[in-house]
């Protein structure tokens, strides 16, 4: 189903260890790899990493904010998420939303200092 919605938006977001601690306690996911540098390294990680669902929710909130301003009658009807890298924290990330085909959109998260490196992408279908 084709859509007439045209979106091409970008934003920068800072993610802090404090954000992850707040999310950990709210979600019940208190795995120390999400807020303790040494424990993350002890588990073989390069450092503290963001929760997948936290990142996912940031991305969908960005889409909802854009839709509210640009196409208020549109809703997300389907989404498919792909994680291709870890989001190391603290960091600044770039979120971009664009049309990928006649009926689909994609929101991507990349490191602000390496925008060519896509860490997470969500393919979306929207209804008008």
C-alpha positions as CSV (number, residue, x, y, z in Angstrom):
1,X,0.0,0.0,0.0
2,X,1.6,3.3,-1.1
3,X,1.8,6.2,1.2
4,X,2.0,9.9,0.5
5,X,3.9,10.6,3.7
6,X,7.3,12.2,3.0
7,X,9.7,12.2,6.0
8,X,13.4,12.9,6.1
9,X,14.5,13.9,9.6
10,X,17.7,13.7,11.7
11,X,18.5,14.4,15.3
12,X,21.4,14.0,17.8
13,X,20.8,12.4,21.2
14,X,23.2,12.0,24.1
15,X,23.0,8.7,26.1
16,X,24.5,8.7,29.6
17,X,25.2,6.0,32.1
18,X,22.6,7.8,34.3
19,X,20.0,7.2,31.6
20,X,20.9,3.5,31.6
21,X,20.7,3.3,35.4
22,X,17.3,4.9,35.4
23,X,16.1,2.5,32.7
24,X,17.6,-0.5,34.5
25,X,15.7,0.2,37.7
26,X,12.4,1.0,35.8
27,X,12.6,-2.1,33.6
28,X,14.0,-4.5,36.2
29,X,17.0,-5.3,33.9
30,X,19.8,-4.6,36.3
31,X,22.5,-6.5,34.5
32,X,25.7,-4.6,35.4
33,X,27.0,-4.6,31.8
34,X,24.6,-1.7,31.4
35,X,26.1,0.6,34.1
36,X,29.3,-0.8,35.5
37,X,32.4,-0.3,33.3
38,X,34.5,-3.0,35.0
39,X,31.9,-5.6,35.1
40,X,31.1,-5.0,31.4
41,X,34.8,-5.5,30.6
42,X,35.0,-8.6,32.8
43,X,32.2,-10.0,30.6
44,X,34.4,-9.4,27.5
45,X,32.6,-6.2,26.3
46,X,34.5,-3.0,25.4
47,X,32.6,-1.1,28.0
48,X,29.1,-0.3,29.2
49,X,26.4,-1.0,26.6
50,X,22.9,0.3,26.3
51,X,19.9,-2.0,26.7
52,X,18.4,-3.1,23.4
53,X,14.9,-2.1,24.4
54,X,16.1,1.2,25.7
55,X,17.6,2.0,22.3
56,X,14.6,0.7,20.5
57,X,12.3,2.9,22.6
58,X,14.4,6.0,21.9
59,X,14.2,5.3,18.2
60,X,10.4,4.8,18.2
61,X,9.9,7.9,20.4
62,X,11.8,9.9,17.8
63,X,9.5,8.6,15.0
64,X,6.4,9.4,17.1
65,X,7.6,12.9,17.7
66,X,8.3,13.4,14.0
67,X,4.9,12.0,13.0
68,X,3.1,14.2,15.6
69,X,4.6,17.3,13.9
70,X,4.6,16.2,10.2
71,X,1.8,13.7,9.8
72,X,-0.4,13.6,12.9
73,X,-2.9,11.1,11.5
74,X,-0.1,8.6,10.8
75,X,0.6,5.6,13.0
76,X,3.2,2.9,13.1
77,X,1.5,-0.3,12.0
78,X,4.5,-2.7,11.7
79,X,8.2,-2.6,12.7
80,X,11.2,-4.9,12.2
81,X,14.3,-4.1,14.2
82,X,17.9,-5.2,13.3
83,X,20.8,-4.7,15.7
84,X,24.2,-4.7,14.0
85,X,26.4,-3.3,16.7
86,X,26.5,-2.3,20.4
87,X,25.7,1.2,21.6
88,X,28.6,2.0,23.9
89,X,27.8,4.5,26.6
90,X,28.3,7.4,27.2
91,X,27.8,8.5,23.7
92,X,26.1,10.8,21.2
93,X,24.0,9.1,18.5
94,X,22.4,10.3,15.4
95,X,18.9,9.1,14.6
96,X,17.7,9.5,11.0
97,X,14.2,8.8,9.5
98,X,13.7,8.4,5.8
99,X,11.4,6.8,3.2
100,X,12.9,3.5,2.0
101,X,10.3,2.5,-0.5
102,X,6.8,3.5,-1.6
103,X,5.2,2.1,1.6
104,X,8.1,1.7,4.0
105,X,10.3,3.9,6.1
106,X,13.6,3.3,8.0
107,X,14.9,4.8,11.2
108,X,18.6,4.3,11.8
109,X,20.8,4.9,14.8
110,X,24.5,5.5,14.3
111,X,27.4,6.9,16.3
112,X,27.5,10.7,16.0
113,X,31.3,10.5,15.3
114,X,30.9,7.7,12.7
115,X,27.5,8.2,11.0
116,X,28.4,5.7,8.3
117,X,28.3,2.9,10.9
118,X,24.7,2.0,11.4
119,X,24.2,0.2,14.8
120,X,20.5,-0.3,14.8
121,X,17.8,0.0,12.1
122,X,14.0,-0.3,12.3
123,X,12.0,-0.8,9.1
124,X,8.6,0.7,9.6
125,X,5.2,0.6,7.9
126,X,2.9,3.6,8.5
127,X,-0.7,4.1,8.0
128,X,-2.3,7.5,7.2
